[in-house]
């Protein structure tokens, strides 16, 4: 799940609740998401973004996590009218 705010500073925050797993699993998910977002920063523009991990992200492959992130960003852009 991704929330975007247009005309921000380009800040990205991550929310990984306990339902994802223990501390080690949550930190691993955050590291994976951070790497995926870093690779896409040039396409995100100046929008502020909050990425909330769902429990399935703990066992998702890297390709699946990337596809889910891209889909969530696309949905957030359509809902909020944010363009790249």
PDB file of N, CA, C and O in Angstrom:
ATOM      1  N   UNK A   1       0.851  -1.157   0.000  1.00  0.00           N
ATOM      2  CA  UNK A   1       0.000   0.000   0.000  1.00  0.00           C
ATOM      3  C   UNK A   1       0.908   1.234   0.000  1.00  0.00           C
ATOM      4  O   UNK A   1       1.867   1.305   0.768  1.00  0.00           O
ATOM      5  N   UNK A   2       0.598   2.197  -0.863  1.00  0.00           N
ATOM      6  CA  UNK A   2       1.412   3.402  -0.994  1.00  0.00           C
ATOM      7  C   UNK A   2       0.514   4.625  -0.935  1.00  0.00           C
ATOM      8  O   UNK A   2      -0.548   4.658  -1.557  1.00  0.00           O
ATOM      9  N   UNK A   3       0.944   5.623  -0.188  1.00  0.00           N
ATOM     10  CA  UNK A   3       0.259   6.916  -0.151  1.00  0.00           C
ATOM     11  C   UNK A   3       1.231   7.959  -0.680  1.00  0.00           C
ATOM     12  O   UNK A   3       2.383   8.012  -0.249  1.00  0.00           O
ATOM     13  N   UNK A   4       0.772   8.792  -1.616  1.00  0.00           N
ATOM     14  CA  UNK A   4       1.605   9.848  -2.192  1.00  0.00           C
ATOM     15  C   UNK A   4       1.017  11.216  -1.876  1.00  0.00           C
ATOM     16  O   UNK A   4      -0.201  11.388  -1.835  1.00  0.00           O
ATOM     17  N   UNK A   5       1.904  12.191  -1.653  1.00  0.00           N
ATOM     18  CA  UNK A   5       1.517  13.582  -1.499  1.00  0.00           C
ATOM     19  C   UNK A   5       2.316  14.369  -2.525  1.00  0.00           C
ATOM     20  O   UNK A   5       3.544  14.422  -2.463  1.00  0.00           O
ATOM     21  N   UNK A   6       1.610  14.981  -3.469  1.00  0.00           N
ATOM     22  CA  UNK A   6       2.289  15.758  -4.513  1.00  0.00           C
ATOM     23  C   UNK A   6       2.956  16.984  -3.911  1.00  0.00           C
ATOM     24  O   UNK A   6       2.597  17.421  -2.818  1.00  0.00           O
ATOM     25  N   UNK A   7       3.906  17.524  -4.612  1.00  0.00           N
ATOM     26  CA  UNK A   7       4.616  18.750  -4.214  1.00  0.00           C
ATOM     27  C   UNK A   7       5.267  18.625  -2.845  1.00  0.00           C
ATOM     28  O   UNK A   7       5.260  19.574  -2.060  1.00  0.00           O
ATOM     29  N   UNK A   8       5.816  17.482  -2.564  1.00  0.00           N
ATOM     30  CA  UNK A   8       6.512  17.279  -1.303  1.00  0.00           C
ATOM     31  C   UNK A   8       8.004  17.500  -1.484  1.00  0.00           C
ATOM     32  O   UNK A   8       8.440  18.173  -2.418  1.00  0.00           O
ATOM     33  N   UNK A   9       8.771  16.926  -0.584  1.00  0.00           N
ATOM     34  CA  UNK A   9      10.224  17.044  -0.613  1.00  0.00           C
ATOM     35  C   UNK A   9      10.893  15.798  -1.165  1.00  0.00           C
ATOM     36  O   UNK A   9      12.121  15.725  -1.214  1.00  0.00           O
ATOM     37  N   UNK A  10      10.114  14.831  -1.575  1.00  0.00           N
ATOM     38  CA  UNK A  10      10.685  13.570  -2.040  1.00  0.00           C
ATOM     39  C   UNK A  10      11.026  12.631  -0.896  1.00  0.00           C
ATOM     40  O   UNK A  10      11.876  11.754  -1.045  1.00  0.00           O
ATOM     41  N   UNK A  11      10.370  12.807   0.244  1.00  0.00           N
ATOM     42  CA  UNK A  11      10.615  11.977   1.415  1.00  0.00           C
ATOM     43  C   UNK A  11       9.865  10.660   1.290  1.00  0.00           C
ATOM     44  O   UNK A  11       8.729  10.620   0.817  1.00  0.00           O
ATOM     45  N   UNK A  12      10.517   9.577   1.723  1.00  0.00           N
ATOM     46  CA  UNK A  12       9.889   8.256   1.687  1.00  0.00           C
ATOM     47  C   UNK A  12       9.928   7.676   3.093  1.00  0.00           C
ATOM     48  O   UNK A  12      10.972   7.669   3.746  1.00  0.00           O
ATOM     49  N   UNK A  13       8.773   7.188   3.554  1.00  0.00           N
ATOM     50  CA  UNK A  13       8.685   6.532   4.858  1.00  0.00           C
ATOM     51  C   UNK A  13       8.184   5.109   4.680  1.00  0.00           C
ATOM     52  O   UNK A  13       7.474   4.806   3.721  1.00  0.00           O
ATOM     53  N   UNK A  14       8.552   4.252   5.596  1.00  0.00           N
ATOM     54  CA  UNK A  14       8.157   2.845   5.532  1.00  0.00           C
ATOM     55  C   UNK A  14       7.446   2.448   6.813  1.00  0.00           C
ATOM     56  O   UNK A  14       7.903   2.772   7.909  1.00  0.00           O
ATOM     57  N   UNK A  15       6.327   1.745   6.677  1.00  0.00           N
ATOM     58  CA  UNK A  15       5.592   1.211   7.810  1.00  0.00           C
ATOM     59  C   UNK A  15       5.550  -0.299   7.625  1.00  0.00           C
ATOM     60  O   UNK A  15       4.976  -0.805   6.661  1.00  0.00           O
ATOM     61  N   UNK A  16       6.167  -1.012   8.563  1.00  0.00           N
ATOM     62  CA  UNK A  16       6.179  -2.470   8.506  1.00  0.00           C
ATOM     63  C   UNK A  16       5.671  -2.970   9.860  1.00  0.00           C
ATOM     64  O   UNK A  16       6.434  -3.056  10.822  1.00  0.00           O
ATOM     65  N   UNK A  17       4.373  -3.299   9.928  1.00  0.00           N
ATOM     66  CA  UNK A  17       3.780  -3.687  11.215  1.00  0.00           C
ATOM     67  C   UNK A  17       4.213  -5.067  11.683  1.00  0.00           C
ATOM     68  O   UNK A  17       4.792  -5.843  10.922  1.00  0.00           O
ATOM     69  N   UNK A  18       3.927  -5.359  12.936  1.00  0.00           N
ATOM     70  CA  UNK A  18       4.289  -6.646  13.520  1.00  0.00           C
ATOM     71  C   UNK A  18       3.635  -7.825  12.824  1.00  0.00           C
ATOM     72  O   UNK A  18       4.137  -8.947  12.882  1.00  0.00           O
ATOM     73  N   UNK A  19       2.521  -7.568  12.169  1.00  0.00           N
ATOM     74  CA  UNK A  19       1.832  -8.662  11.478  1.00  0.00           C
ATOM     75  C   UNK A  19       2.680  -9.234  10.338  1.00  0.00           C
ATOM     76  O   UNK A  19       2.405 -10.334   9.857  1.00  0.00           O
ATOM     77  N   UNK A  20       3.712  -8.492   9.899  1.00  0.00           N
ATOM     78  CA  UNK A  20       4.619  -8.974   8.850  1.00  0.00           C
ATOM     79  C   UNK A  20       5.540 -10.053   9.405  1.00  0.00           C
ATOM     80  O   UNK A  20       5.909 -10.978   8.682  1.00  0.00           O
ATOM     81  N   UNK A  21       5.914  -9.949  10.670  1.00  0.00           N
ATOM     82  CA  UNK A  21       6.790 -10.937  11.286  1.00  0.00           C
ATOM     83  C   UNK A  21       7.562 -10.327  12.438  1.00  0.00           C
ATOM     84  O   UNK A  21       7.274  -9.218  12.887  1.00  0.00           O
ATOM     85  N   UNK A  22       8.550 -11.076  12.906  1.00  0.00           N
ATOM     86  CA  UNK A  22       9.397 -10.597  13.987  1.00  0.00           C
ATOM     87  C   UNK A  22      10.318  -9.477  13.528  1.00  0.00           C
ATOM     88  O   UNK A  22      10.288  -9.080  12.363  1.00  0.00           O
ATOM     89  N   UNK A  23      11.121  -8.978  14.427  1.00  0.00           N
ATOM     90  CA  UNK A  23      11.994  -7.837  14.142  1.00  0.00           C
ATOM     91  C   UNK A  23      12.943  -8.106  12.978  1.00  0.00           C
ATOM     92  O   UNK A  23      13.153  -7.231  12.137  1.00  0.00           O
ATOM     93  N   UNK A  24      13.510  -9.291  12.921  1.00  0.00           N
ATOM     94  CA  UNK A  24      14.449  -9.624  11.850  1.00  0.00           C
ATOM     95  C   UNK A  24      13.740  -9.605  10.499  1.00  0.00           C
ATOM     96  O   UNK A  24      14.268  -9.070   9.524  1.00  0.00           O
ATOM     97  N   UNK A  25      12.559 -10.181  10.446  1.00  0.00           N
ATOM     98  CA  UNK A  25      11.784 -10.224   9.200  1.00  0.00           C
ATOM     99  C   UNK A  25      11.361  -8.811   8.797  1.00  0.00           C
ATOM    100  O   UNK A  25      11.472  -8.442   7.628  1.00  0.00           O
ATOM    101  N   UNK A  26      10.878  -8.020   9.757  1.00  0.00           N
ATOM    102  CA  UNK A  26      10.452  -6.653   9.449  1.00  0.00           C
ATOM    103  C   UNK A  26      11.615  -5.819   8.922  1.00  0.00           C
ATOM    104  O   UNK A  26      11.448  -5.056   7.970  1.00  0.00           O
ATOM    105  N   UNK A  27      12.772  -5.954   9.521  1.00  0.00           N
ATOM    106  CA  UNK A  27      13.944  -5.204   9.050  1.00  0.00           C
ATOM    107  C   UNK A  27      14.369  -5.652   7.663  1.00  0.00           C
ATOM    108  O   UNK A  27      14.779  -4.827   6.847  1.00  0.00           O
ATOM    109  N   UNK A  28      14.279  -6.945   7.384  1.00  0.00           N
ATOM    110  CA  UNK A  28      14.615  -7.452   6.053  1.00  0.00           C
ATOM    111  C   UNK A  28      13.653  -6.875   5.011  1.00  0.00           C
ATOM    112  O   UNK A  28      14.077  -6.468   3.929  1.00  0.00           O
ATOM    113  N   UNK A  29      12.369  -6.842   5.338  1.00  0.00           N
ATOM    114  CA  UNK A  29      11.373  -6.275   4.419  1.00  0.00           C
ATOM    115  C   UNK A  29      11.666  -4.793   4.188  1.00  0.00           C
ATOM    116  O   UNK A  29      11.597  -4.320   3.054  1.00  0.00           O
ATOM    117  N   UNK A  30      11.989  -4.065   5.240  1.00  0.00           N
ATOM    118  CA  UNK A  30      12.321  -2.634   5.082  1.00  0.00           C
ATOM    119  C   UNK A  30      13.536  -2.438   4.189  1.00  0.00           C
ATOM    120  O   UNK A  30      13.539  -1.550   3.336  1.00  0.00           O
ATOM    121  N   UNK A  31      14.563  -3.252   4.373  1.00  0.00           N
ATOM    122  CA  UNK A  31      15.764  -3.142   3.530  1.00  0.00           C
ATOM    123  C   UNK A  31      15.436  -3.424   2.074  1.00  0.00           C
ATOM    124  O   UNK A  31      15.909  -2.721   1.182  1.00  0.00           O
ATOM    125  N   UNK A  32      14.628  -4.447   1.829  1.00  0.00           N
ATOM    126  CA  UNK A  32      14.253  -4.787   0.455  1.00  0.00           C
ATOM    127  C   UNK A  32      13.435  -3.673  -0.181  1.00  0.00           C
ATOM    128  O   UNK A  32      13.674  -3.301  -1.330  1.00  0.00           O
ATOM    129  N   UNK A  33      12.469  -3.138   0.564  1.00  0.00           N
ATOM    130  CA  UNK A  33      11.646  -2.039   0.036  1.00  0.00           C
ATOM    131  C   UNK A  33      12.485  -0.780  -0.194  1.00  0.00           C
ATOM    132  O   UNK A  33      12.309  -0.082  -1.191  1.00  0.00           O
ATOM    133  N   UNK A  34      13.391  -0.501   0.730  1.00  0.00           N
ATOM    134  CA  UNK A  34      14.263   0.674   0.590  1.00  0.00           C
ATOM    135  C   UNK A  34      15.090   0.578  -0.689  1.00  0.00           C
ATOM    136  O   UNK A  34      15.250   1.574  -1.394  1.00  0.00           O
ATOM    137  N   UNK A  35      15.609  -0.590  -0.992  1.00  0.00           N
ATOM    138  CA  UNK A  35      16.401  -0.777  -2.213  1.00  0.00           C
ATOM    139  C   UNK A  35      15.538  -0.611  -3.462  1.00  0.00           C
ATOM    140  O   UNK A  35      15.974  -0.019  -4.449  1.00  0.00           O
ATOM    141  N   UNK A  36      14.317  -1.134  -3.415  1.00  0.00           N
ATOM    142  CA  UNK A  36      13.423  -0.996  -4.561  1.00  0.00           C
ATOM    143  C   UNK A  36      13.030   0.465  -4.793  1.00  0.00           C
ATOM    144  O   UNK A  36      12.997   0.928  -5.933  1.00  0.00           O
ATOM    145  N   UNK A  37      12.737   1.178  -3.726  1.00  0.00           N
ATOM    146  CA  UNK A  37      12.370   2.594  -3.860  1.00  0.00           C
ATOM    147  C   UNK A  37      13.573   3.403  -4.334  1.00  0.00           C
ATOM    148  O   UNK A  37      13.420   4.292  -5.172  1.00  0.00           O
ATOM    149  N   UNK A  38      14.757   3.118  -3.821  1.00  0.00           N
ATOM    150  CA  UNK A  38      15.956   3.853  -4.236  1.00  0.00           C
ATOM    151  C   UNK A  38      16.199   3.720  -5.734  1.00  0.00           C
ATOM    152  O   UNK A  38      16.647   4.666  -6.381  1.00  0.00           O
ATOM    153  N   UNK A  39      15.906   2.554  -6.281  1.00  0.00           N
ATOM    154  CA  UNK A  39      16.095   2.337  -7.716  1.00  0.00           C
ATOM    155  C   UNK A  39      15.064   3.092  -8.553  1.00  0.00           C
ATOM    156  O   UNK A  39      15.239   3.259  -9.760  1.00  0.00           O
ATOM    157  N   UNK A  40      13.981   3.552  -7.901  1.00  0.00           N
ATOM    158  CA  UNK A  40      12.904   4.237  -8.621  1.00  0.00           C
ATOM    159  C   UNK A  40      12.786   5.718  -8.271  1.00  0.00           C
ATOM    160  O   UNK A  40      11.841   6.373  -8.709  1.00  0.00           O
ATOM    161  N   UNK A  41      13.708   6.251  -7.506  1.00  0.00           N
ATOM    162  CA  UNK A  41      13.603   7.640  -7.050  1.00  0.00           C
ATOM    163  C   UNK A  41      13.491   8.641  -8.193  1.00  0.00           C
ATOM    164  O   UNK A  41      12.758   9.624  -8.087  1.00  0.00           O
ATOM    165  N   UNK A  42      14.214   8.399  -9.287  1.00  0.00           N
ATOM    166  CA  UNK A  42      14.162   9.346 -10.401  1.00  0.00           C
ATOM    167  C   UNK A  42      12.792   9.400 -11.057  1.00  0.00           C
ATOM    168  O   UNK A  42      12.446  10.411 -11.668  1.00  0.00           O
ATOM    169  N   UNK A  43      12.004   8.333 -10.946  1.00  0.00           N
ATOM    170  CA  UNK A  43      10.672   8.325 -11.543  1.00  0.00           C
ATOM    171  C   UNK A  43       9.589   8.821 -10.583  1.00  0.00           C
ATOM    172  O   UNK A  43       8.462   9.086 -11.001  1.00  0.00           O
ATOM    173  N   UNK A  44       9.927   8.945  -9.307  1.00  0.00           N
ATOM    174  CA  UNK A  44       8.926   9.347  -8.320  1.00  0.00           C
ATOM    175  C   UNK A  44       8.768  10.856  -8.209  1.00  0.00           C
ATOM    176  O   UNK A  44       7.758  11.331  -7.690  1.00  0.00           O
ATOM    177  N   UNK A  45       9.733  11.608  -8.681  1.00  0.00           N
ATOM    178  CA  UNK A  45       9.638  13.063  -8.603  1.00  0.00           C
ATOM    179  C   UNK A  45       9.745  13.559  -7.175  1.00  0.00           C
ATOM    180  O   UNK A  45      10.419  12.954  -6.341  1.00  0.00           O
ATOM    181  N   UNK A  46       9.068  14.675  -6.904  1.00  0.00           N
ATOM    182  CA  UNK A  46       9.154  15.313  -5.596  1.00  0.00           C
ATOM    183  C   UNK A  46       8.021  14.917  -4.658  1.00  0.00           C
ATOM    184  O   UNK A  46       7.804  15.573  -3.639  1.00  0.00           O
ATOM    185  N   UNK A  47       7.309  13.871  -4.984  1.00  0.00           N
ATOM    186  CA  UNK A  47       6.189  13.442  -4.153  1.00  0.00           C
ATOM    187  C   UNK A  47       6.699  12.775  -2.876  1.00  0.00           C
ATOM    188  O   UNK A  47       7.646  11.990  -2.906  1.00  0.00           O
ATOM    189  N   UNK A  48       6.053  13.102  -1.749  1.00  0.00           N
ATOM    190  CA  UNK A  48       6.310  12.381  -0.508  1.00  0.00           C
ATOM    191  C   UNK A  48       5.544  11.074  -0.579  1.00  0.00           C
ATOM    192  O   UNK A  48       4.455  11.015  -1.149  1.00  0.00           O
ATOM    193  N   UNK A  49       6.114  10.024   0.002  1.00  0.00           N
ATOM    194  CA  UNK A  49       5.508   8.710  -0.145  1.00  0.00           C
ATOM    195  C   UNK A  49       5.635   7.926   1.149  1.00  0.00           C
ATOM    196  O   UNK A  49       6.672   7.961   1.812  1.00  0.00           O
ATOM    197  N   UNK A  50       4.564   7.214   1.503  1.00  0.00           N
ATOM    198  CA  UNK A  50       4.586   6.271   2.621  1.00  0.00           C
ATOM    199  C   UNK A  50       4.278   4.895   2.050  1.00  0.00           C
ATOM    200  O   UNK A  50       3.255   4.703   1.392  1.00  0.00           O
ATOM    201  N   UNK A  51       5.164   3.943   2.304  1.00  0.00           N
ATOM    202  CA  UNK A  51       4.999   2.569   1.839  1.00  0.00           C
ATOM    203  C   UNK A  51       4.665   1.717   3.059  1.00  0.00           C
ATOM    204  O   UNK A  51       5.439   1.646   4.013  1.00  0.00           O
ATOM    205  N   UNK A  52       3.497   1.070   3.012  1.00  0.00           N
ATOM    206  CA  UNK A  52       3.083   0.199   4.105  1.00  0.00           C
ATOM    207  C   UNK A  52       3.144  -1.241   3.617  1.00  0.00           C
ATOM    208  O   UNK A  52       2.463  -1.620   2.664  1.00  0.00           O
ATOM    209  N   UNK A  53       3.973  -2.034   4.289  1.00  0.00           N
ATOM    210  CA  UNK A  53       4.141  -3.438   3.912  1.00  0.00           C
ATOM    211  C   UNK A  53       2.986  -4.267   4.468  1.00  0.00           C
ATOM    212  O   UNK A  53       2.541  -4.058   5.596  1.00  0.00           O
ATOM    213  N   UNK A  54       2.518  -5.191   3.673  1.00  0.00           N
ATOM    214  CA  UNK A  54       1.484  -6.131   4.100  1.00  0.00           C
ATOM    215  C   UNK A  54       2.153  -7.451   4.497  1.00  0.00           C
ATOM    216  O   UNK A  54       3.289  -7.700   4.093  1.00  0.00           O
ATOM    217  N   UNK A  55       1.485  -8.292   5.267  1.00  0.00           N
ATOM    218  CA  UNK A  55       2.106  -9.531   5.747  1.00  0.00           C
ATOM    219  C   UNK A  55       2.712 -10.409   4.652  1.00  0.00           C
ATOM    220  O   UNK A  55       3.726 -11.064   4.892  1.00  0.00           O
ATOM    221  N   UNK A  56       2.123 -10.439   3.470  1.00  0.00           N
ATOM    222  CA  UNK A  56       2.642 -11.286   2.387  1.00  0.00           C
ATOM    223  C   UNK A  56       4.020 -10.829   1.908  1.00  0.00           C
ATOM    224  O   UNK A  56       4.725 -11.600   1.257  1.00  0.00           O
ATOM    225  N   UNK A  57       4.416  -9.596   2.215  1.00  0.00           N
ATOM    226  CA  UNK A  57       5.722  -9.111   1.768  1.00  0.00           C
ATOM    227  C   UNK A  57       6.880  -9.853   2.427  1.00  0.00           C
ATOM    228  O   UNK A  57       7.999  -9.826   1.913  1.00  0.00           O
ATOM    229  N   UNK A  58       6.633 -10.507   3.543  1.00  0.00           N
ATOM    230  CA  UNK A  58       7.694 -11.245   4.235  1.00  0.00           C
ATOM    231  C   UNK A  58       8.194 -12.430   3.419  1.00  0.00           C
ATOM    232  O   UNK A  58       9.368 -12.792   3.500  1.00  0.00           O
ATOM    233  N   UNK A  59       7.306 -13.034   2.634  1.00  0.00           N
ATOM    234  CA  UNK A  59       7.694 -14.222   1.873  1.00  0.00           C
ATOM    235  C   UNK A  59       7.701 -13.990   0.368  1.00  0.00           C
ATOM    236  O   UNK A  59       7.959 -14.919  -0.397  1.00  0.00           O
ATOM    237  N   UNK A  60       7.424 -12.773  -0.063  1.00  0.00           N
ATOM    238  CA  UNK A  60       7.361 -12.470  -1.491  1.00  0.00           C
ATOM    239  C   UNK A  60       8.755 -12.479  -2.110  1.00  0.00           C
ATOM    240  O   UNK A  60       9.733 -12.092  -1.470  1.00  0.00           O
ATOM    241  N   UNK A  61       8.832 -12.923  -3.358  1.00  0.00           N
ATOM    242  CA  UNK A  61      10.098 -12.870  -4.081  1.00  0.00           C
ATOM    243  C   UNK A  61      10.412 -11.407  -4.402  1.00  0.00           C
ATOM    244  O   UNK A  61       9.540 -10.542  -4.312  1.00  0.00           O
ATOM    245  N   UNK A  62      11.638 -11.148  -4.769  1.00  0.00           N
ATOM    246  CA  UNK A  62      12.027  -9.775  -5.116  1.00  0.00           C
ATOM    247  C   UNK A  62      11.235  -9.267  -6.313  1.00  0.00           C
ATOM    248  O   UNK A  62      10.821  -8.108  -6.338  1.00  0.00           O
ATOM    249  N   UNK A  63      11.025 -10.125  -7.300  1.00  0.00           N
ATOM    250  CA  UNK A  63      10.268  -9.722  -8.483  1.00  0.00           C
ATOM    251  C   UNK A  63       8.822  -9.397  -8.111  1.00  0.00           C
ATOM    252  O   UNK A  63       8.255  -8.420  -8.601  1.00  0.00           O
ATOM    253  N   UNK A  64       8.235 -10.214  -7.250  1.00  0.00           N
ATOM    254  CA  UNK A  64       6.853  -9.980  -6.823  1.00  0.00           C
ATOM    255  C   UNK A  64       6.750  -8.694  -6.001  1.00  0.00           C
ATOM    256  O   UNK A  64       5.815  -7.915  -6.184  1.00  0.00           O
ATOM    257  N   UNK A  65       7.704  -8.472  -5.100  1.00  0.00           N
ATOM    258  CA  UNK A  65       7.706  -7.268  -4.281  1.00  0.00           C
ATOM    259  C   UNK A  65       7.849  -6.028  -5.163  1.00  0.00           C
ATOM    260  O   UNK A  65       7.184  -5.020  -4.928  1.00  0.00           O
ATOM    261  N   UNK A  66       8.710  -6.100  -6.169  1.00  0.00           N
ATOM    262  CA  UNK A  66       8.898  -4.973  -7.093  1.00  0.00           C
ATOM    263  C   UNK A  66       7.626  -4.714  -7.895  1.00  0.00           C
ATOM    264  O   UNK A  66       7.234  -3.562  -8.080  1.00  0.00           O
ATOM    265  N   UNK A  67       6.984  -5.772  -8.369  1.00  0.00           N
ATOM    266  CA  UNK A  67       5.750  -5.624  -9.138  1.00  0.00           C
ATOM    267  C   UNK A  67       4.636  -5.037  -8.271  1.00  0.00           C
ATOM    268  O   UNK A  67       3.877  -4.180  -8.725  1.00  0.00           O
ATOM    269  N   UNK A  68       4.542  -5.498  -7.031  1.00  0.00           N
ATOM    270  CA  UNK A  68       3.529  -4.972  -6.120  1.00  0.00           C
ATOM    271  C   UNK A  68       3.780  -3.500  -5.797  1.00  0.00           C
ATOM    272  O   UNK A  68       2.842  -2.706  -5.727  1.00  0.00           O
ATOM    273  N   UNK A  69       5.044  -3.140  -5.602  1.00  0.00           N
ATOM    274  CA  UNK A  69       5.383  -1.742  -5.330  1.00  0.00           C
ATOM    275  C   UNK A  69       5.030  -0.863  -6.524  1.00  0.00           C
ATOM    276  O   UNK A  69       4.427   0.198  -6.365  1.00  0.00           O
ATOM    277  N   UNK A  70       5.407  -1.307  -7.715  1.00  0.00           N
ATOM    278  CA  UNK A  70       5.094  -0.531  -8.923  1.00  0.00           C
ATOM    279  C   UNK A  70       3.585  -0.370  -9.102  1.00  0.00           C
ATOM    280  O   UNK A  70       3.106   0.704  -9.466  1.00  0.00           O
ATOM    281  N   UNK A  71       2.850  -1.438  -8.846  1.00  0.00           N
ATOM    282  CA  UNK A  71       1.394  -1.376  -8.962  1.00  0.00           C
ATOM    283  C   UNK A  71       0.785  -0.432  -7.943  1.00  0.00           C
ATOM    284  O   UNK A  71      -0.124   0.332  -8.268  1.00  0.00           O
ATOM    285  N   UNK A  72       1.278  -0.479  -6.710  1.00  0.00           N
ATOM    286  CA  UNK A  72       0.753   0.390  -5.655  1.00  0.00           C
ATOM    287  C   UNK A  72       1.076   1.856  -5.931  1.00  0.00           C
ATOM    288  O   UNK A  72       0.242   2.727  -5.683  1.00  0.00           O
ATOM    289  N   UNK A  73       2.274   2.138  -6.440  1.00  0.00           N
ATOM    290  CA  UNK A  73       2.631   3.512  -6.786  1.00  0.00           C
ATOM    291  C   UNK A  73       1.744   4.008  -7.927  1.00  0.00           C
ATOM    292  O   UNK A  73       1.282   5.149  -7.907  1.00  0.00           O
ATOM    293  N   UNK A  74       1.510   3.160  -8.911  1.00  0.00           N
ATOM    294  CA  UNK A  74       0.631   3.532 -10.019  1.00  0.00           C
ATOM    295  C   UNK A  74      -0.781   3.832  -9.554  1.00  0.00           C
ATOM    296  O   UNK A  74      -1.392   4.807  -9.993  1.00  0.00           O
ATOM    297  N   UNK A  75      -1.299   2.995  -8.666  1.00  0.00           N
ATOM    298  CA  UNK A  75      -2.641   3.213  -8.123  1.00  0.00           C
ATOM    299  C   UNK A  75      -2.700   4.509  -7.322  1.00  0.00           C
ATOM    300  O   UNK A  75      -3.655   5.275  -7.447  1.00  0.00           O
ATOM    301  N   UNK A  76      -1.685   4.754  -6.506  1.00  0.00           N
ATOM    302  CA  UNK A  76      -1.658   5.986  -5.707  1.00  0.00           C
ATOM    303  C   UNK A  76      -1.591   7.218  -6.595  1.00  0.00           C
ATOM    304  O   UNK A  76      -2.214   8.236  -6.297  1.00  0.00           O
ATOM    305  N   UNK A  77      -0.839   7.130  -7.684  1.00  0.00           N
ATOM    306  CA  UNK A  77      -0.757   8.262  -8.617  1.00  0.00           C
ATOM    307  C   UNK A  77      -2.103   8.527  -9.263  1.00  0.00           C
ATOM    308  O   UNK A  77      -2.511   9.682  -9.387  1.00  0.00           O
ATOM    309  N   UNK A  78      -2.805   7.472  -9.678  1.00  0.00           N
ATOM    310  CA  UNK A  78      -4.110   7.651 -10.316  1.00  0.00           C
ATOM    311  C   UNK A  78      -5.119   8.241  -9.355  1.00  0.00           C
ATOM    312  O   UNK A  78      -5.910   9.106  -9.731  1.00  0.00           O
ATOM    313  N   UNK A  79      -5.096   7.780  -8.117  1.00  0.00           N
ATOM    314  CA  UNK A  79      -6.046   8.268  -7.118  1.00  0.00           C
ATOM    315  C   UNK A  79      -5.750   9.704  -6.710  1.00  0.00           C
ATOM    316  O   UNK A  79      -6.662  10.501  -6.491  1.00  0.00           O
ATOM    317  N   UNK A  80      -4.459  10.025  -6.612  1.00  0.00           N
ATOM    318  CA  UNK A  80      -4.085  11.365  -6.156  1.00  0.00           C
ATOM    319  C   UNK A  80      -3.781  12.335  -7.253  1.00  0.00           C
ATOM    320  O   UNK A  80      -3.551  13.514  -6.984  1.00  0.00           O
ATOM    321  N   UNK A  81      -3.772  11.880  -8.485  1.00  0.00           N
ATOM    322  CA  UNK A  81      -3.475  12.769  -9.598  1.00  0.00           C
ATOM    323  C   UNK A  81      -2.019  13.174  -9.670  1.00  0.00           C
ATOM    324  O   UNK A  81      -1.701  14.215 -10.245  1.00  0.00           O
ATOM    325  N   UNK A  82      -1.113  12.370  -9.095  1.00  0.00           N
ATOM    326  CA  UNK A  82       0.315  12.680  -9.103  1.00  0.00           C
ATOM    327  C   UNK A  82       0.926  12.105 -10.361  1.00  0.00           C
ATOM    328  O   UNK A  82       0.708  10.934 -10.672  1.00  0.00           O
ATOM    329  N   UNK A  83       1.680  12.897 -11.086  1.00  0.00           N
ATOM    330  CA  UNK A  83       2.364  12.394 -12.277  1.00  0.00           C
ATOM    331  C   UNK A  83       3.858  12.340 -12.030  1.00  0.00           C
ATOM    332  O   UNK A  83       4.366  12.992 -11.118  1.00  0.00           O
ATOM    333  N   UNK A  84       4.564  11.563 -12.840  1.00  0.00           N
ATOM    334  CA  UNK A  84       6.007  11.412 -12.642  1.00  0.00           C
ATOM    335  C   UNK A  84       6.770  12.567 -13.221  1.00  0.00           C
ATOM    336  O   UNK A  84       7.998  12.597 -13.141  1.00  0.00           O
TER     337      UNK A  84
END
